[in-house]
């Protein structure tokens, strides 16, 4: 089976998660590639699609929303997963509720599983308005991605895909 990891990422943190998931799937024997969501021109060659998006102001990034609407019918006929990244400093990012638009995407495309992972943000990489917004929300800078959780989820996907293929 071939898997596509399509990621909407504003500053690269979510893309890093997508890259790591692709590497983990390849390590489990699944042909996996990743690309920015805005560069996806077709999903026809893939049996498995993993969508990933950063979450800002409790919304998916516009590139993911556009991809979901463009390919929604086809996503529903594939083995599809979703991950979101964004909580900064949350003790347990998996306990953070998916944003409303992500929950709607899960329903519409019959996503098998959706996960929320911690994000990463460094103030020196942000525009002044973004820094001000994060400070207003009280979001701390830093890297809150849990690579062990991401690897475990990747393995769950690989196991499910192999079961489906047999």
Protein Blocks (a to p, Z undefined) as FASTA:
>chain_A
ZZddddddfklmmmmmmmmmmmmmmmnopacddddfklpgbfklpcbdcdddddeehiac
fklmmmmmmmmmmmmmpccdddddhiehiablmlpccdfklmmmmmmnopabdcdddddd
dfklpcfklmmmmmmnopaeddfbdfklmmmmmmmmmmmmmmmmZZ
